[in-house]
Amino acid sequence: MELKIVEAKKMKSLEDYLIALVSGLISIQTLQSFHEQAVNIGILKEDQVCRANTIVWDLKRLYLIYFQQAESIRELIPEEFNFENLLNKLKETERKTITNKQKKDVRKER
């Protein structure tokens, strides 16, 4: 699993902010799934289960806040910026991240 650092200073538009919110929503869902799975498969002690359930509850609450913010930002963005455009921008950002990582790896090898 790779930790990705996002530079907030590169954000320049509402579209960029919306993309960050959607990316955050995906991350929150992923975190929630890991905690739920840990509880479901029974690998945690009783106090850890209580903590994991609290984390899941807080993540659900945070997800709702992110979702509401994303919805309100979406209303400010022109209609031509649709879900497909958003996915393309996310893929473009991912490609740039991978390319930059590959460049860093090549530099380290030298």
Phi and psi restraints in degrees (range 20) as a CNS / XPLOR table:
assign (resid 1 and name C) (resid 2 and name N)
       (resid 2 and name CA) (resid 2 and name C) 1.0 -109.5 20.0 2
assign (resid 2 and name N) (resid 2 and name CA)
       (resid 2 and name C) (resid 3 and name N) 1.0 134.2 20.0 2
assign (resid 2 and name C) (resid 3 and name N)
       (resid 3 and name CA) (resid 3 and name C) 1.0 -87.9 20.0 2
assign (resid 3 and name N) (resid 3 and name CA)
       (resid 3 and name C) (resid 4 and name N) 1.0 126.6 20.0 2
assign (resid 3 and name C) (resid 4 and name N)
       (resid 4 and name CA) (resid 4 and name C) 1.0 -108.3 20.0 2
assign (resid 4 and name N) (resid 4 and name CA)
       (resid 4 and name C) (resid 5 and name N) 1.0 132.1 20.0 2
assign (resid 4 and name C) (resid 5 and name N)
       (resid 5 and name CA) (resid 5 and name C) 1.0 -100.0 20.0 2
assign (resid 5 and name N) (resid 5 and name CA)
       (resid 5 and name C) (resid 6 and name N) 1.0 128.2 20.0 2
assign (resid 5 and name C) (resid 6 and name N)
       (resid 6 and name CA) (resid 6 and name C) 1.0 -107.0 20.0 2
assign (resid 6 and name N) (resid 6 and name CA)
       (resid 6 and name C) (resid 7 and name N) 1.0 129.5 20.0 2
assign (resid 6 and name C) (resid 7 and name N)
       (resid 7 and name CA) (resid 7 and name C) 1.0 -91.3 20.0 2
assign (resid 7 and name N) (resid 7 and name CA)
       (resid 7 and name C) (resid 8 and name N) 1.0 108.6 20.0 2
assign (resid 7 and name C) (resid 8 and name N)
       (resid 8 and name CA) (resid 8 and name C) 1.0 -63.8 20.0 2
assign (resid 8 and name N) (resid 8 and name CA)
       (resid 8 and name C) (resid 9 and name N) 1.0 -26.9 20.0 2
assign (resid 8 and name C) (resid 9 and name N)
       (resid 9 and name CA) (resid 9 and name C) 1.0 -64.7 20.0 2
assign (resid 9 and name N) (resid 9 and name CA)
       (resid 9 and name C) (resid 10 and name N) 1.0 -17.7 20.0 2
assign (resid 9 and name C) (resid 10 and name N)
       (resid 10 and name CA) (resid 10 and name C) 1.0 -82.1 20.0 2
assign (resid 10 and name N) (resid 10 and name CA)
       (resid 10 and name C) (resid 11 and name N) 1.0 -9.0 20.0 2
assign (resid 10 and name C) (resid 11 and name N)
       (resid 11 and name CA) (resid 11 and name C) 1.0 -71.9 20.0 2
assign (resid 11 and name N) (resid 11 and name CA)
       (resid 11 and name C) (resid 12 and name N) 1.0 130.0 20.0 2
assign (resid 11 and name C) (resid 12 and name N)
       (resid 12 and name CA) (resid 12 and name C) 1.0 -130.7 20.0 2
assign (resid 12 and name N) (resid 12 and name CA)
       (resid 12 and name C) (resid 13 and name N) 1.0 -4.3 20.0 2
assign (resid 12 and name C) (resid 13 and name N)
       (resid 13 and name CA) (resid 13 and name C) 1.0 -152.3 20.0 2
assign (resid 13 and name N) (resid 13 and name CA)
       (resid 13 and name C) (resid 14 and name N) 1.0 168.8 20.0 2
assign (resid 13 and name C) (resid 14 and name N)
       (resid 14 and name CA) (resid 14 and name C) 1.0 -62.3 20.0 2
assign (resid 14 and name N) (resid 14 and name CA)
       (resid 14 and name C) (resid 15 and name N) 1.0 -34.4 20.0 2
assign (resid 14 and name C) (resid 15 and name N)
       (resid 15 and name CA) (resid 15 and name C) 1.0 -62.3 20.0 2
assign (resid 15 and name N) (resid 15 and name CA)
       (resid 15 and name C) (resid 16 and name N) 1.0 -43.1 20.0 2
assign (resid 15 and name C) (resid 16 and name N)
       (resid 16 and name CA) (resid 16 and name C) 1.0 -61.8 20.0 2
assign (resid 16 and name N) (resid 16 and name CA)
       (resid 16 and name C) (resid 17 and name N) 1.0 -41.2 20.0 2
assign (resid 16 and name C) (resid 17 and name N)
       (resid 17 and name CA) (resid 17 and name C) 1.0 -64.4 20.0 2
assign (resid 17 and name N) (resid 17 and name CA)
       (resid 17 and name C) (resid 18 and name N) 1.0 -42.2 20.0 2
assign (resid 17 and name C) (resid 18 and name N)
       (resid 18 and name CA) (resid 18 and name C) 1.0 -62.3 20.0 2
assign (resid 18 and name N) (resid 18 and name CA)
       (resid 18 and name C) (resid 19 and name N) 1.0 -41.8 20.0 2
assign (resid 18 and name C) (resid 19 and name N)
       (resid 19 and name CA) (resid 19 and name C) 1.0 -61.4 20.0 2
assign (resid 19 and name N) (resid 19 and name CA)
       (resid 19 and name C) (resid 20 and name N) 1.0 -41.8 20.0 2
assign (resid 19 and name C) (resid 20 and name N)
       (resid 20 and name CA) (resid 20 and name C) 1.0 -62.8 20.0 2
assign (resid 20 and name N) (resid 20 and name CA)
       (resid 20 and name C) (resid 21 and name N) 1.0 -40.6 20.0 2
assign (resid 20 and name C) (resid 21 and name N)
       (resid 21 and name CA) (resid 21 and name C) 1.0 -64.1 20.0 2
assign (resid 21 and name N) (resid 21 and name CA)
       (resid 21 and name C) (resid 22 and name N) 1.0 -44.1 20.0 2
assign (resid 21 and name C) (resid 22 and name N)
       (resid 22 and name CA) (resid 22 and name C) 1.0 -64.9 20.0 2
assign (resid 22 and name N) (resid 22 and name CA)
       (resid 22 and name C) (resid 23 and name N) 1.0 -41.3 20.0 2
assign (resid 22 and name C) (resid 23 and name N)
       (resid 23 and name CA) (resid 23 and name C) 1.0 -61.4 20.0 2
assign (resid 23 and name N) (resid 23 and name CA)
       (resid 23 and name C) (resid 24 and name N) 1.0 -40.3 20.0 2
assign (resid 23 and name C) (resid 24 and name N)
       (resid 24 and name CA) (resid 24 and name C) 1.0 -63.5 20.0 2
assign (resid 24 and name N) (resid 24 and name CA)
       (resid 24 and name C) (resid 25 and name N) 1.0 -40.4 20.0 2
assign (resid 24 and name C) (resid 25 and name N)
       (resid 25 and name CA) (resid 25 and name C) 1.0 -59.6 20.0 2
assign (resid 25 and name N) (resid 25 and name CA)
       (resid 25 and name C) (resid 26 and name N) 1.0 -42.2 20.0 2
assign (resid 25 and name C) (resid 26 and name N)
       (resid 26 and name CA) (resid 26 and name C) 1.0 -64.5 20.0 2
assign (resid 26 and name N) (resid 26 and name CA)
       (resid 26 and name C) (resid 27 and name N) 1.0 -42.5 20.0 2
assign (resid 26 and name C) (resid 27 and name N)
       (resid 27 and name CA) (resid 27 and name C) 1.0 -63.6 20.0 2
assign (resid 27 and name N) (resid 27 and name CA)
       (resid 27 and name C) (resid 28 and name N) 1.0 -42.4 20.0 2
assign (resid 27 and name C) (resid 28 and name N)
       (resid 28 and name CA) (resid 28 and name C) 1.0 -62.2 20.0 2
assign (resid 28 and name N) (resid 28 and name CA)
       (resid 28 and name C) (resid 29 and name N) 1.0 -43.0 20.0 2
assign (resid 28 and name C) (resid 29 and name N)
       (resid 29 and name CA) (resid 29 and name C) 1.0 -62.5 20.0 2
assign (resid 29 and name N) (resid 29 and name CA)
       (resid 29 and name C) (resid 30 and name N) 1.0 -39.4 20.0 2
assign (resid 29 and name C) (resid 30 and name N)
       (resid 30 and name CA) (resid 30 and name C) 1.0 -63.7 20.0 2
assign (resid 30 and name N) (resid 30 and name CA)
       (resid 30 and name C) (resid 31 and name N) 1.0 -47.8 20.0 2
assign (resid 30 and name C) (resid 31 and name N)
       (resid 31 and name CA) (resid 31 and name C) 1.0 -59.2 20.0 2
assign (resid 31 and name N) (resid 31 and name CA)
       (resid 31 and name C) (resid 32 and name N) 1.0 -45.2 20.0 2
assign (resid 31 and name C) (resid 32 and name N)
       (resid 32 and name CA) (resid 32 and name C) 1.0 -59.3 20.0 2
assign (resid 32 and name N) (resid 32 and name CA)
       (resid 32 and name C) (resid 33 and name N) 1.0 -43.9 20.0 2
assign (resid 32 and name C) (resid 33 and name N)
       (resid 33 and name CA) (resid 33 and name C) 1.0 -61.0 20.0 2
assign (resid 33 and name N) (resid 33 and name CA)
       (resid 33 and name C) (resid 34 and name N) 1.0 -40.9 20.0 2
assign (resid 33 and name C) (resid 34 and name N)
       (resid 34 and name CA) (resid 34 and name C) 1.0 -63.9 20.0 2
assign (resid 34 and name N) (resid 34 and name CA)
       (resid 34 and name C) (resid 35 and name N) 1.0 -43.1 20.0 2
assign (resid 34 and name C) (resid 35 and name N)
       (resid 35 and name CA) (resid 35 and name C) 1.0 -67.4 20.0 2
assign (resid 35 and name N) (resid 35 and name CA)
       (resid 35 and name C) (resid 36 and name N) 1.0 -42.6 20.0 2
assign (resid 35 and name C) (resid 36 and name N)
       (resid 36 and name CA) (resid 36 and name C) 1.0 -62.8 20.0 2
assign (resid 36 and name N) (resid 36 and name CA)
       (resid 36 and name C) (resid 37 and name N) 1.0 -41.0 20.0 2
assign (resid 36 and name C) (resid 37 and name N)
       (resid 37 and name CA) (resid 37 and name C) 1.0 -66.3 20.0 2
assign (resid 37 and name N) (resid 37 and name CA)
       (resid 37 and name C) (resid 38 and name N) 1.0 -39.6 20.0 2
assign (resid 37 and name C) (resid 38 and name N)
       (resid 38 and name CA) (resid 38 and name C) 1.0 -60.9 20.0 2
assign (resid 38 and name N) (resid 38 and name CA)
       (resid 38 and name C) (resid 39 and name N) 1.0 -40.2 20.0 2
assign (resid 38 and name C) (resid 39 and name N)
       (resid 39 and name CA) (resid 39 and name C) 1.0 -67.9 20.0 2
assign (resid 39 and name N) (resid 39 and name CA)
       (resid 39 and name C) (resid 40 and name N) 1.0 -46.1 20.0 2
assign (resid 39 and name C) (resid 40 and name N)
       (resid 40 and name CA) (resid 40 and name C) 1.0 -63.7 20.0 2
assign (resid 40 and name N) (resid 40 and name CA)
       (resid 40 and name C) (resid 41 and name N) 1.0 -36.1 20.0 2
assign (resid 40 and name C) (resid 41 and name N)
       (resid 41 and name CA) (resid 41 and name C) 1.0 -88.4 20.0 2
assign (resid 41 and name N) (resid 41 and name CA)
       (resid 41 and name C) (resid 42 and name N) 1.0 -2.3 20.0 2
assign (resid 41 and name C) (resid 42 and name N)
       (resid 42 and name CA) (resid 42 and name C) 1.0 74.3 20.0 2
assign (resid 42 and name N) (resid 42 and name CA)
       (resid 42 and name C) (resid 43 and name N) 1.0 32.2 20.0 2
assign (resid 42 and name C) (resid 43 and name N)
       (resid 43 and name CA) (resid 43 and name C) 1.0 -92.8 20.0 2
assign (resid 43 and name N) (resid 43 and name CA)
       (resid 43 and name C) (resid 44 and name N) 1.0 -2.7 20.0 2
assign (resid 43 and name C) (resid 44 and name N)
       (resid 44 and name CA) (resid 44 and name C) 1.0 -105.6 20.0 2
assign (resid 44 and name N) (resid 44 and name CA)
       (resid 44 and name C) (resid 45 and name N) 1.0 152.4 20.0 2
assign (resid 44 and name C) (resid 45 and name N)
       (resid 45 and name CA) (resid 45 and name C) 1.0 -77.1 20.0 2
assign (resid 45 and name N) (resid 45 and name CA)
       (resid 45 and name C) (resid 46 and name N) 1.0 167.3 20.0 2
assign (resid 45 and name C) (resid 46 and name N)
       (resid 46 and name CA) (resid 46 and name C) 1.0 -55.6 20.0 2
assign (resid 46 and name N) (resid 46 and name CA)
       (resid 46 and name C) (resid 47 and name N) 1.0 -46.3 20.0 2
assign (resid 46 and name C) (resid 47 and name N)
       (resid 47 and name CA) (resid 47 and name C) 1.0 -67.4 20.0 2
assign (resid 47 and name N) (resid 47 and name CA)
       (resid 47 and name C) (resid 48 and name N) 1.0 -31.6 20.0 2
assign (resid 47 and name C) (resid 48 and name N)
       (resid 48 and name CA) (resid 48 and name C) 1.0 -71.0 20.0 2
assign (resid 48 and name N) (resid 48 and name CA)
       (resid 48 and name C) (resid 49 and name N) 1.0 -34.6 20.0 2
assign (resid 48 and name C) (resid 49 and name N)
       (resid 49 and name CA) (resid 49 and name C) 1.0 -64.1 20.0 2
assign (resid 49 and name N) (resid 49 and name CA)
       (resid 49 and name C) (resid 50 and name N) 1.0 -43.4 20.0 2
assign (resid 49 and name C) (resid 50 and name N)
       (resid 50 and name CA) (resid 50 and name C) 1.0 -60.4 20.0 2
assign (resid 50 and name N) (resid 50 and name CA)
       (resid 50 and name C) (resid 51 and name N) 1.0 -44.2 20.0 2
assign (resid 50 and name C) (resid 51 and name N)
       (resid 51 and name CA) (resid 51 and name C) 1.0 -65.0 20.0 2
assign (resid 51 and name N) (resid 51 and name CA)
       (resid 51 and name C) (resid 52 and name N) 1.0 -43.0 20.0 2
assign (resid 51 and name C) (resid 52 and name N)
       (resid 52 and name CA) (resid 52 and name C) 1.0 -62.4 20.0 2
assign (resid 52 and name N) (resid 52 and name CA)
       (resid 52 and name C) (resid 53 and name N) 1.0 -40.6 20.0 2
assign (resid 52 and name C) (resid 53 and name N)
       (resid 53 and name CA) (resid 53 and name C) 1.0 -64.9 20.0 2
assign (resid 53 and name N) (resid 53 and name CA)
       (resid 53 and name C) (resid 54 and name N) 1.0 -37.5 20.0 2
assign (resid 53 and name C) (resid 54 and name N)
       (resid 54 and name CA) (resid 54 and name C) 1.0 -64.9 20.0 2
assign (resid 54 and name N) (resid 54 and name CA)
       (resid 54 and name C) (resid 55 and name N) 1.0 -41.7 20.0 2
assign (resid 54 and name C) (resid 55 and name N)
       (resid 55 and name CA) (resid 55 and name C) 1.0 -61.5 20.0 2
assign (resid 55 and name N) (resid 55 and name CA)
       (resid 55 and name C) (resid 56 and name N) 1.0 -45.0 20.0 2
assign (resid 55 and name C) (resid 56 and name N)
       (resid 56 and name CA) (resid 56 and name C) 1.0 -60.1 20.0 2
assign (resid 56 and name N) (resid 56 and name CA)
       (resid 56 and name C) (resid 57 and name N) 1.0 -44.5 20.0 2
assign (resid 56 and name C) (resid 57 and name N)
       (resid 57 and name CA) (resid 57 and name C) 1.0 -60.3 20.0 2
assign (resid 57 and name N) (resid 57 and name CA)
       (resid 57 and name C) (resid 58 and name N) 1.0 -45.8 20.0 2
assign (resid 57 and name C) (resid 58 and name N)
       (resid 58 and name CA) (resid 58 and name C) 1.0 -65.3 20.0 2
assign (resid 58 and name N) (resid 58 and name CA)
       (resid 58 and name C) (resid 59 and name N) 1.0 -37.2 20.0 2
assign (resid 58 and name C) (resid 59 and name N)
       (resid 59 and name CA) (resid 59 and name C) 1.0 -66.0 20.0 2
assign (resid 59 and name N) (resid 59 and name CA)
       (resid 59 and name C) (resid 60 and name N) 1.0 -38.1 20.0 2
assign (resid 59 and name C) (resid 60 and name N)
       (resid 60 and name CA) (resid 60 and name C) 1.0 -62.7 20.0 2
assign (resid 60 and name N) (resid 60 and name CA)
       (resid 60 and name C) (resid 61 and name N) 1.0 -41.8 20.0 2
assign (resid 60 and name C) (resid 61 and name N)
       (resid 61 and name CA) (resid 61 and name C) 1.0 -65.0 20.0 2
assign (resid 61 and name N) (resid 61 and name CA)
       (resid 61 and name C) (resid 62 and name N) 1.0 -44.3 20.0 2
assign (resid 61 and name C) (resid 62 and name N)
       (resid 62 and name CA) (resid 62 and name C) 1.0 -64.1 20.0 2
assign (resid 62 and name N) (resid 62 and name CA)
       (resid 62 and name C) (resid 63 and name N) 1.0 -39.6 20.0 2
assign (resid 62 and name C) (resid 63 and name N)
       (resid 63 and name CA) (resid 63 and name C) 1.0 -58.7 20.0 2
assign (resid 63 and name N) (resid 63 and name CA)
       (resid 63 and name C) (resid 64 and name N) 1.0 -44.8 20.0 2
assign (resid 63 and name C) (resid 64 and name N)
       (resid 64 and name CA) (resid 64 and name C) 1.0 -62.0 20.0 2
assign (resid 64 and name N) (resid 64 and name CA)
       (resid 64 and name C) (resid 65 and name N) 1.0 -41.2 20.0 2
assign (resid 64 and name C) (resid 65 and name N)
       (resid 65 and name CA) (resid 65 and name C) 1.0 -64.6 20.0 2
assign (resid 65 and name N) (resid 65 and name CA)
       (resid 65 and name C) (resid 66 and name N) 1.0 -45.2 20.0 2
assign (resid 65 and name C) (resid 66 and name N)
       (resid 66 and name CA) (resid 66 and name C) 1.0 -59.7 20.0 2
assign (resid 66 and name N) (resid 66 and name CA)
       (resid 66 and name C) (resid 67 and name N) 1.0 -44.5 20.0 2
assign (resid 66 and name C) (resid 67 and name N)
       (resid 67 and name CA) (resid 67 and name C) 1.0 -62.7 20.0 2
assign (resid 67 and name N) (resid 67 and name CA)
       (resid 67 and name C) (resid 68 and name N) 1.0 -44.7 20.0 2
assign (resid 67 and name C) (resid 68 and name N)
       (resid 68 and name CA) (resid 68 and name C) 1.0 -62.2 20.0 2
assign (resid 68 and name N) (resid 68 and name CA)
       (resid 68 and name C) (resid 69 and name N) 1.0 -40.4 20.0 2
assign (resid 68 and name C) (resid 69 and name N)
       (resid 69 and name CA) (resid 69 and name C) 1.0 -65.0 20.0 2
assign (resid 69 and name N) (resid 69 and name CA)
       (resid 69 and name C) (resid 70 and name N) 1.0 -44.2 20.0 2
assign (resid 69 and name C) (resid 70 and name N)
       (resid 70 and name CA) (resid 70 and name C) 1.0 -61.3 20.0 2
assign (resid 70 and name N) (resid 70 and name CA)
       (resid 70 and name C) (resid 71 and name N) 1.0 -42.7 20.0 2
assign (resid 70 and name C) (resid 71 and name N)
       (resid 71 and name CA) (resid 71 and name C) 1.0 -61.1 20.0 2
assign (resid 71 and name N) (resid 71 and name CA)
       (resid 71 and name C) (resid 72 and name N) 1.0 -43.8 20.0 2
assign (resid 71 and name C) (resid 72 and name N)
       (resid 72 and name CA) (resid 72 and name C) 1.0 -70.2 20.0 2
assign (resid 72 and name N) (resid 72 and name CA)
       (resid 72 and name C) (resid 73 and name N) 1.0 -33.9 20.0 2
assign (resid 72 and name C) (resid 73 and name N)
       (resid 73 and name CA) (resid 73 and name C) 1.0 -69.9 20.0 2
assign (resid 73 and name N) (resid 73 and name CA)
       (resid 73 and name C) (resid 74 and name N) 1.0 -40.0 20.0 2
assign (resid 73 and name C) (resid 74 and name N)
       (resid 74 and name CA) (resid 74 and name C) 1.0 -58.1 20.0 2
assign (resid 74 and name N) (resid 74 and name CA)
       (resid 74 and name C) (resid 75 and name N) 1.0 -34.8 20.0 2
assign (resid 74 and name C) (resid 75 and name N)
       (resid 75 and name CA) (resid 75 and name C) 1.0 -66.6 20.0 2
assign (resid 75 and name N) (resid 75 and name CA)
       (resid 75 and name C) (resid 76 and name N) 1.0 -21.4 20.0 2
assign (resid 75 and name C) (resid 76 and name N)
       (resid 76 and name CA) (resid 76 and name C) 1.0 -89.9 20.0 2
assign (resid 76 and name N) (resid 76 and name CA)
       (resid 76 and name C) (resid 77 and name N) 1.0 -10.1 20.0 2
assign (resid 76 and name C) (resid 77 and name N)
       (resid 77 and name CA) (resid 77 and name C) 1.0 -96.6 20.0 2
assign (resid 77 and name N) (resid 77 and name CA)
       (resid 77 and name C) (resid 78 and name N) 1.0 140.8 20.0 2
assign (resid 77 and name C) (resid 78 and name N)
       (resid 78 and name CA) (resid 78 and name C) 1.0 -55.0 20.0 2
assign (resid 78 and name N) (resid 78 and name CA)
       (resid 78 and name C) (resid 79 and name N) 1.0 150.3 20.0 2
assign (resid 78 and name C) (resid 79 and name N)
       (resid 79 and name CA) (resid 79 and name C) 1.0 -56.8 20.0 2
assign (resid 79 and name N) (resid 79 and name CA)
       (resid 79 and name C) (resid 80 and name N) 1.0 -31.5 20.0 2
assign (resid 79 and name C) (resid 80 and name N)
       (resid 80 and name CA) (resid 80 and name C) 1.0 -67.6 20.0 2
assign (resid 80 and name N) (resid 80 and name CA)
       (resid 80 and name C) (resid 81 and name N) 1.0 -15.8 20.0 2
assign (resid 80 and name C) (resid 81 and name N)
       (resid 81 and name CA) (resid 81 and name C) 1.0 -88.4 20.0 2
assign (resid 81 and name N) (resid 81 and name CA)
       (resid 81 and name C) (resid 82 and name N) 1.0 93.3 20.0 2
assign (resid 81 and name C) (resid 82 and name N)
       (resid 82 and name CA) (resid 82 and name C) 1.0 -107.0 20.0 2
assign (resid 82 and name N) (resid 82 and name CA)
       (resid 82 and name C) (resid 83 and name N) 1.0 -174.5 20.0 2
assign (resid 82 and name C) (resid 83 and name N)
       (resid 83 and name CA) (resid 83 and name C) 1.0 -60.1 20.0 2
assign (resid 83 and name N) (resid 83 and name CA)
       (resid 83 and name C) (resid 84 and name N) 1.0 -38.6 20.0 2
assign (resid 83 and name C) (resid 84 and name N)
       (resid 84 and name CA) (resid 84 and name C) 1.0 -64.0 20.0 2
assign (resid 84 and name N) (resid 84 and name CA)
       (resid 84 and name C) (resid 85 and name N) 1.0 -41.9 20.0 2
assign (resid 84 and name C) (resid 85 and name N)
       (resid 85 and name CA) (resid 85 and name C) 1.0 -61.5 20.0 2
assign (resid 85 and name N) (resid 85 and name CA)
       (resid 85 and name C) (resid 86 and name N) 1.0 -40.8 20.0 2
assign (resid 85 and name C) (resid 86 and name N)
       (resid 86 and name CA) (resid 86 and name C) 1.0 -62.6 20.0 2
assign (resid 86 and name N) (resid 86 and name CA)
       (resid 86 and name C) (resid 87 and name N) 1.0 -45.8 20.0 2
assign (resid 86 and name C) (resid 87 and name N)
       (resid 87 and name CA) (resid 87 and name C) 1.0 -62.6 20.0 2
assign (resid 87 and name N) (resid 87 and name CA)
       (resid 87 and name C) (resid 88 and name N) 1.0 -40.4 20.0 2
assign (resid 87 and name C) (resid 88 and name N)
       (resid 88 and name CA) (resid 88 and name C) 1.0 -62.5 20.0 2
assign (resid 88 and name N) (resid 88 and name CA)
       (resid 88 and name C) (resid 89 and name N) 1.0 -41.0 20.0 2
assign (resid 88 and name C) (resid 89 and name N)
       (resid 89 and name CA) (resid 89 and name C) 1.0 -65.6 20.0 2
assign (resid 89 and name N) (resid 89 and name CA)
       (resid 89 and name C) (resid 90 and name N) 1.0 -39.1 20.0 2
assign (resid 89 and name C) (resid 90 and name N)
       (resid 90 and name CA) (resid 90 and name C) 1.0 -63.2 20.0 2
assign (resid 90 and name N) (resid 90 and name CA)
       (resid 90 and name C) (resid 91 and name N) 1.0 -43.2 20.0 2
assign (resid 90 and name C) (resid 91 and name N)
       (resid 91 and name CA) (resid 91 and name C) 1.0 -64.2 20.0 2
assign (resid 91 and name N) (resid 91 and name CA)
       (resid 91 and name C) (resid 92 and name N) 1.0 -40.1 20.0 2
assign (resid 91 and name C) (resid 92 and name N)
       (resid 92 and name CA) (resid 92 and name C) 1.0 -62.4 20.0 2
assign (resid 92 and name N) (resid 92 and name CA)
       (resid 92 and name C) (resid 93 and name N) 1.0 -43.2 20.0 2
assign (resid 92 and name C) (resid 93 and name N)
       (resid 93 and name CA) (resid 93 and name C) 1.0 -63.5 20.0 2
assign (resid 93 and name N) (resid 93 and name CA)
       (resid 93 and name C) (resid 94 and name N) 1.0 -41.7 20.0 2
assign (resid 93 and name C) (resid 94 and name N)
       (resid 94 and name CA) (resid 94 and name C) 1.0 -62.8 20.0 2
assign (resid 94 and name N) (resid 94 and name CA)
       (resid 94 and name C) (resid 95 and name N) 1.0 -42.9 20.0 2
assign (resid 94 and name C) (resid 95 and name N)
       (resid 95 and name CA) (resid 95 and name C) 1.0 -62.0 20.0 2
assign (resid 95 and name N) (resid 95 and name CA)
       (resid 95 and name C) (resid 96 and name N) 1.0 -43.2 20.0 2
assign (resid 95 and name C) (resid 96 and name N)
       (resid 96 and name CA) (resid 96 and name C) 1.0 -62.7 20.0 2
assign (resid 96 and name N) (resid 96 and name CA)
       (resid 96 and name C) (resid 97 and name N) 1.0 -39.8 20.0 2
assign (resid 96 and name C) (resid 97 and name N)
       (resid 97 and name CA) (resid 97 and name C) 1.0 -63.1 20.0 2
assign (resid 97 and name N) (resid 97 and name CA)
       (resid 97 and name C) (resid 98 and name N) 1.0 -45.1 20.0 2
assign (resid 97 and name C) (resid 98 and name N)
       (resid 98 and name CA) (resid 98 and name C) 1.0 -63.9 20.0 2
assign (resid 98 and name N) (resid 98 and name CA)
       (resid 98 and name C) (resid 99 and name N) 1.0 -44.5 20.0 2
assign (resid 98 and name C) (resid 99 and name N)
       (resid 99 and name CA) (resid 99 and name C) 1.0 -61.4 20.0 2
assign (resid 99 and name N) (resid 99 and name CA)
       (resid 99 and name C) (resid 100 and name N) 1.0 -44.5 20.0 2
assign (resid 99 and name C) (resid 100 and name N)
       (resid 100 and name CA) (resid 100 and name C) 1.0 -63.7 20.0 2
assign (resid 100 and name N) (resid 100 and name CA)
       (resid 100 and name C) (resid 101 and name N) 1.0 -38.6 20.0 2
assign (resid 100 and name C) (resid 101 and name N)
       (resid 101 and name CA) (resid 101 and name C) 1.0 -65.0 20.0 2
assign (resid 101 and name N) (resid 101 and name CA)
       (resid 101 and name C) (resid 102 and name N) 1.0 -41.2 20.0 2
assign (resid 101 and name C) (resid 102 and name N)
       (resid 102 and name CA) (resid 102 and name C) 1.0 -63.3 20.0 2
assign (resid 102 and name N) (resid 102 and name CA)
       (resid 102 and name C) (resid 103 and name N) 1.0 -40.8 20.0 2
assign (resid 102 and name C) (resid 103 and name N)
       (resid 103 and name CA) (resid 103 and name C) 1.0 -62.4 20.0 2
assign (resid 103 and name N) (resid 103 and name CA)
       (resid 103 and name C) (resid 104 and name N) 1.0 -42.1 20.0 2
assign (resid 103 and name C) (resid 104 and name N)
       (resid 104 and name CA) (resid 104 and name C) 1.0 -63.6 20.0 2
assign (resid 104 and name N) (resid 104 and name CA)
       (resid 104 and name C) (resid 105 and name N) 1.0 -41.8 20.0 2
assign (resid 104 and name C) (resid 105 and name N)
       (resid 105 and name CA) (resid 105 and name C) 1.0 -62.3 20.0 2
assign (resid 105 and name N) (resid 105 and name CA)
       (resid 105 and name C) (resid 106 and name N) 1.0 -39.8 20.0 2
assign (resid 105 and name C) (resid 106 and name N)
       (resid 106 and name CA) (resid 106 and name C) 1.0 -65.0 20.0 2
assign (resid 106 and name N) (resid 106 and name CA)
       (resid 106 and name C) (resid 107 and name N) 1.0 -42.4 20.0 2
assign (resid 106 and name C) (resid 107 and name N)
       (resid 107 and name CA) (resid 107 and name C) 1.0 -62.9 20.0 2
assign (resid 107 and name N) (resid 107 and name CA)
       (resid 107 and name C) (resid 108 and name N) 1.0 -38.1 20.0 2
assign (resid 107 and name C) (resid 108 and name N)
       (resid 108 and name CA) (resid 108 and name C) 1.0 -65.4 20.0 2
assign (resid 108 and name N) (resid 108 and name CA)
       (resid 108 and name C) (resid 109 and name N) 1.0 -35.0 20.0 2
assign (resid 108 and name C) (resid 109 and name N)
       (resid 109 and name CA) (resid 109 and name C) 1.0 -68.6 20.0 2
assign (resid 109 and name N) (resid 109 and name CA)
       (resid 109 and name C) (resid 110 and name N) 1.0 -26.7 20.0 2
